[in-house]
């Protein structure tokens, strides 16, 4: 069975999962990162809406699924005001805060080389993401909502200044 991402996935694969979930505004997932990780997962349920697929090379890779309550799909999360302070960003944009919260969490999970590699991976696919959105048969309101998440995501990872912004590292601050 699956134990944790550190022991079974490459850091690159795990970082891609974390960034992808942030991009779509999905909070309905969990991946036990290390043996001691208790953030939303536990030993009994080390995966939630993430599969560990073992290839012919015997290497396990993560596969994300079940996006029905992702921000790109629902447009909003009812619990938002219980978790985030919308004044943290000038725009007060919920998609921006949702994406930023998850993107910034990656800084506590991965080293800089893995973070920068994941950022490059997504930035190289930025034009494909927007092109796919524009050519989709999603209605205008849906396209606008999805664009908000894409805009927030690419703004949050697009430069070192944006990504490595100052962070609060003291509990209770």
HELIX and SHEET records of a PDB file:
HELIX    1   1 UNK A    5  UNK A    8  1                                   4    
HELIX    2   2 UNK A   11  UNK A   24  1                                  14    
HELIX    3   3 UNK A   71  UNK A   74  1                                   4    
HELIX    4   4 UNK A   80  UNK A   83  1                                   4    
HELIX    5   5 UNK A   86  UNK A   88  5                                   3    
HELIX    6   6 UNK A   94  UNK A  105  1                                  12    
HELIX    7   7 UNK A  106  UNK A  108  5                                   3    
HELIX    8   8 UNK A  112  UNK A  123  1                                  12    
HELIX    9   9 UNK A  126  UNK A  135  1                                  10    
HELIX   10  10 UNK A  140  UNK A  157  1                                  18    
HELIX   11  11 UNK A  160  UNK A  163  1                                   4    
SHEET    1   A 2 UNK A  30  UNK A  31  0                                        
SHEET    2   A 2 UNK A  47  UNK A  48 -1                                        
SHEET    1   B 2 UNK A  50  UNK A  54  0                                        
SHEET    2   B 2 UNK A  60  UNK A  64 -1                                        
END                                                                             
